[in-house]
């Protein structure tokens, strides 16, 4: 009865961590976008760390990193589907790592989805605010939500490679399973012992202290003893006849 209660507590903690991560990402993303819209000139680069990091305020009608600019509705539907899928699968999460990863992914998807739903030019066709430019790394311009989506996908791949499941268990690789099979004792770890003689075998009756009259060995030995002449009796007989 205690195991289901423990699993329920872990589930509540995981869902809370997922929700917290998503709220933090959405808040960070939307506050940064509001500050950019209010303070940065549109289309003008603002150096932050020289040429390594710049703020360049643009509006993106496509997906992350200005991909597919003419498919705004499609990416609005995809973002909504991702949000719904994460919410549905959140009930299965027991691992805190998976909770944080999916929370970051959920927050990133929600951050860009809010732009597509409520920004100009209209509902479902809104342009996403992008402002982070790192020319040395990539030519695209992105935002906070895009950054957390990329980070969550990298950690997602690492968790899959390490074999961490949604419930917190670890998947044993085929190589480790083969090594475990070769190192495990054949008798399952039991101490080596000579098998006892079968109770029904002749050896058991022969060596058993209880073997007496009525036992199979004793019964077999009686006719043999009876069939052999007793040399002591023969000596007594010969001695009696001699006298």
C-alpha angles and dihedrals in degrees: 000000000000095000098066090048091053092048090050091053091050090049092052091050092049093049090047091051091048092050092046093051091048093049092048092050094047092047093047091047097047095044091050091049092049091052091048093050092047099044114021125078113241115257096000119119116232113196115227103165100011111262093338096073129018136168111228115171113215136147117237120203092186138057130298116318091017094291120160097000094185097057103070096138092050093054091045089058092044092051091050091049091051091051093050093046093052092049091051095047093045089085090066096052118111098152118089090209092057090045092056093043094050090042091057090047091048092048092049093049091047092048093057093037090058089056092049093049102043110022128084139316091032151300111316091003099069120137118242117235111239123180112149115101125182105170093179091060105033137346094231126098117227143167141227093277091053090050093054091046090056093045092050092050092052092051089044090059092046092052091050091049091048090050097240110159129207090255092054096254123127124239112227112226121232091248093054091045090053091049091050091051093051095048097044114098115252092234092053094257097306117143117262113260137164109252113249118245116267113263089230096049121103091238091060092054092044095053097035114106089216092062104116140123110341095028118113093248093048092046090052093047095051097068091045091051090046093049094052115080115240109243091204090057090049091052090050091050095048091047092051093049091049091056 
